[in-house]
Amino acid sequence: MASSRLLLAVAVVAGCAMGLSGATDHIVGANRGWNPNINYTLWSGNHTFVVGDLISFRYQKGTHNVFEVNQTGYDNCTMDGLAGNWTSGKDFIPLNERRRYFFICGNGFCQAGMKVAVTVHPGALVGTEMPMVPPGPDSTASAAAATTSTSFTASAWLAVAALAVVIAAVA
């Protein structure tokens, strides 16, 4: 009987942890979408982006697109540092690293304001702070070297703590 209660408790805690750890999908421009003459700096300033979130672009396929570039490409509306290209009209881009991301429309609309920069922060950490790693050709290696300990999100720590309490209560 105790083992079935323990199994049920583990399933409940795992389900809660999965619900708490969901990523946020940030829809660029909200209901106005990815279009010219929108202040995307203001839009991005009203959002907090964390590792694991998504940024999604909604636009008319064939008219617009999304390119991830470096800061020079962003500042000058060029393809400098091209790191990604999306053209579906409904693009979901994972923000998997703590760094600054730069996106532009490559069909000539960047000069009309179709560009957005976002800063991605670490998830909610408990007792661990990760240093910011600037993007660059070896940013993955730099990130690995700068991270000396494993980090967990707050929901992961909550799940571990809840599981420990349930196990102690059942045992």
C-alpha positions as CSV (number, residue, x, y, z in Angstrom):
1,M,0.0,0.0,0.0
2,A,2.8,2.4,0.9
3,S,4.5,1.8,-2.4
4,S,1.4,2.7,-4.4
5,R,1.0,5.9,-2.4
6,L,4.7,6.7,-3.1
7,L,4.2,6.1,-6.8
8,L,1.1,8.3,-6.9
9,A,3.0,11.0,-5.0
10,V,5.9,10.9,-7.4
11,A,3.5,11.1,-10.4
12,V,1.7,14.2,-8.9
13,V,5.0,16.0,-8.1
14,A,6.4,15.2,-11.6
15,G,3.2,16.6,-13.2
16,C,3.4,19.8,-11.1
17,A,7.0,20.3,-12.0
18,M,6.3,19.9,-15.7
19,G,3.5,22.4,-15.5
20,L,5.7,25.0,-13.7
21,S,8.6,24.7,-16.1
22,G,6.8,25.6,-19.3
23,A,8.5,28.1,-21.6
24,T,7.0,31.4,-22.5
25,D,6.2,32.1,-26.1
26,H,6.9,35.8,-26.8
27,I,5.0,36.7,-30.0
28,V,6.9,39.6,-31.5
29,G,4.7,42.6,-31.9
30,A,1.8,40.8,-30.1
31,N,-1.4,41.3,-32.1
32,R,0.4,43.6,-34.6
33,G,2.9,40.9,-35.6
34,W,6.2,41.2,-37.5
35,N,5.5,44.3,-39.7
36,P,7.1,47.6,-40.7
37,N,6.8,50.8,-38.6
38,I,6.4,49.1,-35.2
39,N,8.6,50.0,-32.3
40,Y,10.1,46.6,-31.4
41,T,12.5,48.2,-29.0
42,L,9.5,49.2,-26.9
43,W,8.0,45.8,-27.3
44,S,11.1,43.9,-26.2
45,G,11.6,46.3,-23.3
46,N,8.3,45.2,-21.9
47,H,9.2,41.5,-21.9
48,T,11.6,39.4,-19.8
49,F,13.2,36.6,-21.8
50,V,14.8,33.6,-20.0
51,V,16.7,30.6,-21.3
52,G,14.2,28.1,-22.6
53,D,11.6,30.6,-23.8
54,L,10.5,31.0,-27.4
55,I,10.4,34.0,-29.6
56,S,7.9,33.7,-32.4
57,F,7.4,35.8,-35.5
58,R,4.0,36.0,-37.2
59,Y,4.0,37.6,-40.7
60,Q,2.9,37.3,-44.3
61,K,4.9,34.5,-45.8
62,G,6.8,35.6,-48.9
63,T,6.7,39.3,-48.0
64,H,8.7,39.1,-44.8
65,N,11.2,36.8,-43.2
66,V,13.4,36.6,-40.1
67,F,17.2,36.5,-40.0
68,E,19.3,36.2,-36.8
69,V,22.4,38.3,-37.2
70,N,25.1,39.8,-35.0
71,Q,25.0,43.4,-33.6
72,T,26.7,44.8,-36.6
73,G,24.1,43.2,-38.9
74,Y,21.4,44.5,-36.6
75,D,22.7,48.1,-36.4
76,N,23.3,48.3,-40.2
77,C,20.5,46.1,-41.5
78,T,22.9,43.7,-43.1
79,M,23.5,40.0,-43.0
80,D,26.7,40.3,-40.9
81,G,27.0,37.3,-38.5
82,L,24.1,35.4,-40.1
83,A,23.1,32.7,-37.7
84,G,19.6,31.7,-38.8
85,N,16.9,32.2,-41.4
86,W,13.2,31.6,-41.1
87,T,10.5,32.0,-43.7
88,S,7.4,30.1,-42.7
89,G,5.3,33.1,-41.6
90,K,4.9,31.5,-38.2
91,D,8.4,30.9,-36.9
92,F,9.1,29.7,-33.4
93,I,12.7,30.2,-32.3
94,P,14.0,28.7,-29.1
95,L,16.1,31.0,-26.9
96,N,18.5,28.4,-25.6
97,E,21.4,30.6,-24.5
98,R,21.9,33.4,-22.1
99,R,23.0,36.2,-24.4
100,R,21.7,39.0,-26.7
101,Y,19.9,37.9,-29.8
102,F,19.4,40.2,-32.9
103,F,16.7,39.6,-35.5
104,I,16.0,41.5,-38.7
105,C,13.7,41.2,-41.7
106,G,16.0,40.5,-44.7
107,N,13.6,41.6,-47.4
108,G,14.5,45.3,-47.2
109,F,12.1,46.1,-44.3
110,C,14.8,46.4,-41.6
111,Q,15.3,50.1,-42.4
112,A,11.5,50.5,-41.7
113,G,12.0,49.2,-38.2
114,M,11.6,45.4,-38.7
115,K,14.3,44.5,-36.3
116,V,14.3,43.4,-32.7
117,A,17.0,42.7,-30.1
118,V,16.3,40.7,-27.0
119,T,18.5,39.9,-24.0
120,V,18.0,36.4,-22.6
121,H,18.5,35.9,-18.9
122,P,19.1,32.7,-17.0
123,G,16.0,31.0,-15.6
124,A,15.1,31.5,-12.0
125,L,18.2,30.2,-10.2
126,V,18.5,29.3,-6.6
127,G,21.9,30.2,-5.1
128,T,23.7,30.1,-8.5
129,E,24.4,33.1,-10.8
130,M,25.8,32.5,-14.2
131,P,28.0,35.2,-15.8
132,M,26.8,36.8,-19.0
133,V,28.6,35.4,-22.1
134,P,28.8,37.9,-25.0
135,P,28.0,36.4,-28.4
136,G,30.9,35.6,-30.6
137,P,32.5,32.9,-32.7
138,D,33.3,30.8,-29.7
139,S,30.4,31.8,-27.4
140,T,29.5,28.1,-26.8
141,A,33.0,27.3,-25.6
142,S,33.0,30.5,-23.5
143,A,29.6,29.7,-22.0
144,A,30.8,26.2,-21.1
145,A,34.0,27.5,-19.5
146,A,32.1,30.2,-17.6
147,T,29.5,27.8,-16.2
148,T,31.2,26.0,-13.3
149,S,28.1,24.5,-11.7
150,T,24.9,23.0,-12.8
151,S,21.9,25.3,-12.5
152,F,18.3,24.4,-12.0
153,T,15.2,26.4,-12.5
154,A,13.1,27.3,-9.5
155,S,10.5,24.8,-10.6
156,A,13.1,22.0,-10.7
157,W,14.2,22.8,-7.2
158,L,10.5,23.0,-6.1
159,A,9.9,19.6,-7.6
160,V,12.9,18.0,-5.8
161,A,11.9,19.6,-2.5
162,A,8.3,18.5,-2.8
163,L,9.4,15.0,-3.7
164,A,11.6,14.8,-0.7
165,V,8.7,15.9,1.6
166,V,6.3,13.4,0.0
167,I,8.9,10.6,0.4
168,A,9.5,11.5,4.0
169,A,5.8,11.6,4.7
170,V,5.1,8.2,3.1
171,A,8.0,6.4,4.5
